Amino acid sequence: MLQDLSIKTSYRTGRDDLVNDLFVPCLGESLLYRRAAGYFSSHGLALAARGVAKLVTQGGRMRLVVSPYLEPADVEALQNAKDRSVALLQSISAKALTDVENALVRDRLNALAWLSAAGYLDIRLALRMNSSGQITRGLFHEKTGIFSDEGGDHVAFTGSANETAGGLVENFESLEVFRSWSDPDGRVEGKIADFEALWENQTPGLRTLEFSEAGRELLEAYRDLDHPPEGFKNLLPSETSGAGRFGPPRGFDLRDYQKTAIQAWSKAGGRGIFAMATGTGKTVTALTLASKVAEKNTPMVLIVVCPYLNLCKQWIREMAAFGLRPLACYEDKNRWQPRFEEGYQRLNHGMTRVHAIVTTNATFQSDAFQSYLRPHVAGGARQHHLLIADEVHNLGGKTISNTLPQGIHLRLGLSATPERHLDPEGTAAVLDYFGDIIYEYGIQQAIAEGRLCRYRYHPLLVNLTDEEAQQYAEITTKLGPLLAAGEKNPELNQSAMNLLIKRSRLLAGAENKITVLDELLKTLPEKPKQAIFYCGDGTTSDKIRDEDVRQIQAVARLLGEKHGLRVRNFTYRETPAEREEILRDLSNGFLDGVVAIRCLDEGIDLPDLRMGFLLASSTNPRQFVQRRGRLLRKAEGKKFAEIYDFVIVPTAIDDYVDDQTFNMERALFQRELKRIEEFCHTAENGPEALSLLKEVQNTLNLLS
């Protein structure tokens, strides 16, 4: 009981050990711990979590009230969010939970995450409100705590105003403590009444929102399944008796087509490729498959390979929901190499059942990663290995395909488009290693079955300027003979390739695309929201500033300076942290759109996108299939996606110098037309959209 403890009326850093002298003993006697902690951040939560591992020994619960830090844009987004406030607050709060290096912070967040996962932690967010009832940027600064035991006794404390990150290393902090059995002024009762009013959303100037489920998802990434806090082993034996539970989240059910895919892989002997449309759940299908494999094949090493860092982080988040805390192997090897070996050692000693690793393609093929992996997958290794390759077509390159470990027998490839464009040898390398395409679930079927949303397709015809037309004609004149003779002369082939690249960049950066975009934006009934603008990597004319700039810059300026849209670029120049921030801002409504070149073509789960503007596209089927798939994820209130495709109109037939040049141009545009027909084939307005191209088809004798 709390009365049996020797509790002082004040505690001060340097004189007292706040954790071991106050928090641990009080929590060990408490059934309820109420905590108002101020900031929702990794450091603030770690402060709130001091000693809470001891709470489970009593079967106690914790109620936590915290306040997110709001940027001006966050406030605006929340005011406009209406019924999406909790989802939006989860996105805002995620900004505060960045990678944590401090071991003390990690340990305390682990305890908090275990409390939450076990159902012993309830979280609510406190938002400041102005006199008009609108959310403001002010922070909820109150920092109090109340321990309550089964006998009805309470201990309350108030933290110093300096309870900040510095308190984590106990730089300086003071606490005033009040005991209910020795409290003639009723201060404890007052603290309890204030907290309960806050908890029940009855505090003037504040709005309190339920956040437990959303907070549990955020904290899950910090739950170390191999190191539960003291007391949890007996409380949750199924979770901690080996490696923790690896399986789908409670309440999750596979769809029939996902079950069929898993069965096909099993019948194929544990190898094969899922060719599933973007947005149809390849990741959760693969993780469910892996969890089923782990049921009968332990100890198991699960290796997930992704082309991009942001995609790796998506997998890590998804794996957390499946009960895994994977090792992130990318960037500096000194950060992951020791834990790589430790994971195998834990498997060998029976301390865990699954060692999960997530790595980028670049790290996977590095000498460092290969040198650590090869000894473990050599013949006779006692661990079962499963290799999952996301966007598996990327592993067909000569360099990386040579690094694929033959000692791993269980292999799964994922891609909406497994074939490599114009690279039959690379495609063969992928199929030889991972196996055949054993299950396909395309866009047409996914739309028909309601797994992806429907869309409308709008081809917009764009003419070249006179200067561009002249450059184009010069390229075309040179290109015809080179393509004709290229089969006999490899050097001519390379010259032709250089001209094709020059031609492609000219078309991608055509000046009038900006003009057509400008006119389109003027005629749309509403300004674009949740939109993506795909640009080429060449230059174009910026009419706002009368200068030649990269097309992506010209588009961003047009959108922001002339049409008042909030957009940000998403390219290789942005850091991984900046990319995460951009996607969060697009999700919570702060951004109207993103302007990209190629970085969003593959894999990354984008927020609820509604509109796509394709100012530049290649004829590579993988690119336009992936880009279309980005826009077709289903979302509440989303009936259609709108896709605007900027198509360059070929020059008039009289402009071709000879039949050879005409036939070459006809063949080149035929490839472009194939892409357009593919968009029209599954579009709601497909026949109408295709009819807009009849004049162009007639020009090039392509109507048949």
ABEGO torsion letter per residue (X at the ends): XAAABBBBABBBBGABBAAAAAAAAAAAABABBBBBAEBBBAAAAAAAABGAAAAAAAGBBBBBBBBBBBBAAAAAAAAAAEAAAAAAAAAAAAAABBBBABAAAAAAAAAAAAAAAAGABBBBBBBBBBAAGBBBABBBABBBBBBBBAAGBBBBBBBBAABBAAAAAGABBBBBBBBAABBAAGAAAAAAAAAAAAAAGABBGBBBBBAAAAAAAAAAAABBAABBBBGAAAABAAAAABAEBBBBBBGBBBBAAAAAAAAAAAAAGGBEBBBBBBGAGAAAAAAAAAAAAAAABOBBBBBBBBABAAAAAAAAAAAAAAGBBBBBBBEBAAAAAAAAAAAAAAAAAGABABBBBBBBAAAAABAAAAAAAAAAABBGBABBBBBBBBGAAAAABAAAAAABBAABABBBBBBABABBBGBAAAAAAAAAAAEBBABBBBAAAAAAAGABBBBBBBBBBBBBBAAAAAAAAAAAAAAAAAAAAAAABAAAAAAAAAAAAAAAAAAAABAAAAAAAAAAAAABABBBBGBBBBBBABBBBBAAAGBBBBAAAAAAAAAAAAAGBBBBBBBAABBAAAAAAAAAAAAAGABABBBBAAAAABGBBBBBBABBBBABBBABAAAAAAAAAAAABBBBGBABBBBBBBBBBBBBAAABABAAAAAAAAAAAAAAAAAAAAAAAABAAAAAAAAAAAAAAAAAGAAX
